[in-house]
Amino acid sequence: MIDRRDDSDIEIERRFVPKAKDINEDIAWAQINKDVLRSMERPRPMYWVIFAASLALFGFGVFCEVYQYQTGLGVADLNNPQVWGLYIATFIFWIGMSHSGTLLSAILHIMHADWRKPIYRFAEAMTTFSLMTAGLFVLVHLGRVWQFYYVVAYPNERWTWPNFNSPLVWDATAIGTYLTSSIVFLYFGMIPDLAICRDTATGFRRKFYWFLSLGWQGTDRQWANFRVAYLTIACFLIPLAVSVHSIVATDFAVSQQPGWHITSFPPYFVAGALYSGCAAIITLFIILRYVFRFEEYMTMPILDKTCRLTFAIAMVWTYLNLIEYASVWYGNDVYAKETLIYRATGLYAPYWWAMNFLGSVVPFMLAFKSMRNNLTIMMVVSLLLNMGMWLERFMIISPTFAHGYYPWTWTSGWWPSWVQWGIVLGSFGWFSMLFMLFCKIFPTVSMYEVKEMVYHRSEARKARNL
Amino acid sequence: MSKVHTMALFNDFEEAGNALQELKDSNLAGFRMQDVTIKSPIEHPELSALLGPRPVYVQLFTLFGAVFGAITGFTLIASAQANFLLQIRGGRPVVPIPPNMVLTYELFILCGVLMTALGCFIGWKLPGNRSPLYNERVSEDKIAILVKADSAAITAINAIFTRHRSLEIMGEYD
């Protein structure tokens, strides 16, 4: 066989074949179990600092909610036209945050991108807890929390069903479906690891993992069924995740409000959701890597890939944002154009410009390798990106209400009360608290998939060396 | 003759594969490849292929769930819409297709996912089916071969395991 590789091929390979490995291929399987299980037993003290801070924030949120519940929605400073305030803006933020975990995990699973394996578990957990947090805001903004079941599709005592043509009914169903499917996907992917926990735990924890691992013994029949089921659920989740945020977008897009009645809203929402989810994955990646001593598994090359993916999605979001501005600016809808001008020059202008800066300019820092290799910078950037995405949701809700068709709304300059801010902060505490609890009870790195990753890569290396 | 179980632990897939291949070629009386089970910390399709075809029926459950979900979803919504005594629709259809597709689609996925999970659990024969022999080192890094065979064949099977450097042999012998 003649070797046809010339110098240019070798040069291309030298430049483009990554040298840094996603994971150490020589790590022993038993060591993987040991490292991950140890992380659950003995995290760094920072774990307890984060957990205590989350608990404090959550406690403050509960206090605000109880105060609002007992005093009335008036303390939230909601009024007409500002009927949704931060509650629905933050609801959309959390729904968006939920997107990257399960969606990216499913896409990367189908594409056999094995670098997802050490990080997908916490990303999926992030999805589940984000959805649970988003659900809270539906209840909070109702005011009359005890009537929450009004949002669910069921017939009332007169046997009259809700309006199935309403996007709000679609919303409740889509989010319910997404939450259920995400929990199934998360749990399903965790069963072999729960069996590992069962085999090493003692006392009550052993019984707990024994129950959850459903008798998993890693038999060939179990693996075969598991693989097919896991792949099938992943295939279902991709269109589901897209549909959920498209449906949230239609809550706005099918209305006649200026600034909302825009055709590109569904893809814009989906891109924004992926964007904020990816930024959150970077934040949690850095936190978990330090707190649980996962330096061996949550490696810099994997962070690098995640950052590049986030940059690509940020550019998609920026493009769709510009499309929205352009279609409003050059369109014939004077009211929508007025609302756009109001966003850029009115009461909310600093936040609108901050959103554009944080969402479209800051991500360019992800384009530089030297930045991507610096954990502190990446932590700050990921937080800024999510701040930008939260502002995006705020900018969708409040300026539109403040500059609607009716001139009397134009003087309704509005700023949320401390109660609203408290509940929003409380939601971050609630999310962090659940997430940190999850990380302490369940393995956040998929042990069996990291073993697969190590095995296949070392086999490939052996084949190359032959 | 009574059937008993024996299980051997191996260090890696290669040794387990060699032992399986010899078992397959041995034509021992009182032993069938259908009664062999591999237990491993990760899936190894090449090793499982030595056991012969073992069909998976999860997709049938998925298909049933997805079709059931779509039909149920649309029927539920359409029947609820048609159930109103007064249909003041201003010329619009009583059962509009495009908006109903949204919930039909969601139920299609929900039932598909739930039935897939159920199908997988049934495929595992849960909750009753627990393999009689298990070693916790399987969940760490070892590969186990579990065989159910006539008690007369067990000695020969264990000899094959020993030849292929099994680390430990566990038995369920009378």
Interface residues (C-beta under 8 A of the other chain):
Chain A: A28 W29 A30 N33 A153 P155 W159 T160 W161 F164 N165 V169 W170 T173 A174 G176 T177 T180 S181 V184 F185 F188 P192 A195 I196 R198 D199 T200 L214 G215 Q217 G218 T219 D220 R221 Q222 W223 A224 N225 F226 R227 V228 A229 T232 I233 F236 L237 P239 L240 S243 I247 Y448 K451 E452 Y455
Chain B: T37 I38 K39 S40 P41 I42 E43 L47 S48 L51 R54 V56 V58 Q59 T62 I77 A80 Q81 N83 F84 P96 P99 N100 V102 L103 Y105 E106 L107 I109 L110 G112 V113 L114 T116 A117 G119 C120 F121 G123 W124 L126 P127 N129 R130 S131 Y134 E136 V138 S139 E140 D141 L146
